[in-house]
Amino acid sequence: MTAYSHLVTPSLLLAVLQWEQSLGIYFSATWKFLSFVLVRLRLSLPF
């Protein structure tokens, strides 16, 4: 059981880290796209 937990814990941590990294990339890309759209809207408004 201990050997199994020693095997399972690092891979689980790695999976969580990879998931958080991909989520962060997705969120930063979405934020960049939204800020770009907002800047374009702000520039196209007359006031």
C-alpha positions, -999 to 999 in steps of 0.1 A, spaced: 0 0 0 28 24 8 46 16 -24 14 22 -43 8 56 -26 44 65 -33 38 57 -70 5 75 -72 12 107 -54 38 122 -78 18 114 -109 -13 129 -93 6 161 -84 20 162 -119 -14 159 -134 -28 187 -112 2 209 -121 -3 203 -158 -41 209 -155 -35 242 -136 -9 252 -162 -32 246 -192 -60 264 -173 -37 294 -167 -28 295 -203 -64 294 -213 -74 321 -188 -45 344 -199 -54 340 -236 -90 348 -228 -80 378 -208 -58 391 -235 -85 386 -261 -111 404 -239 -88 433 -232 -80 436 -269 -118 437 -278 -124 462 -250 -97 485 -263 -110 483 -298 -145 491 -286 -132 520 -266 -113 534 -296 -143 530 -319 -166 549 -296 -169 586 -303 -167 598 -267 
